[in-house]
């Protein structure tokens, strides 16, 4: 499973760069995955989701990749903007418990102008 | 339309006191969730309500925590005899039904002194 840490991993990028945020999950039975964005003082906001029968899904400026073999999920943000600065969480839905999500610890993305 | 709202936005209480946190879900959403987010951590599932079914209380950390949902709409999370380790942001989310996207409220920041 994921390690528990007191400090969030941080990714610092320049405006215009592409960002890749990674997430490892532990339960091979998980069949639904979501990425959330959380800005300071706000609740998480849905970005994109993917089901386990897919390995890639694209949205506007975002792409989620799923590698079930190594239980790895990534979020790619194209042409990162300062407004993308936030904490990004992956979440998984486990078979037999489809209504509740298990969240990862989060990654802080800092975008410099 | 209106999103999920929570009140109060901030609550400071003394150790040993009881607190009540309120969540107003999006109108028409049958599913309601409570999560807890400690500083620099991911979200921890607490409890889930779906329609008139018995709630899933599997995430409640102790018997000091309880929640109810009246009339299938507003929900109240109650923490009795608060402890310092209860300090966190308590987030509520609702969804149209199980298996649909969860929309989060802004959270209530609870500080136990």
Interface residues (C-beta under 8 A of the other chain):
Chain A: X6 X7 X8 X34 X36 X41 X42 X43 X44 X45 X46 X49 X89 X91 X98 X99 X100 X101 X102 X103 X104 X105 X106
Chain B: X4 X31 X33 X35 X40 X41 X42 X43 X44 X45 X48 X50 X56 X59 X91 X93 X98 X99 X101 X102 X103 X104 X105 X106 X107
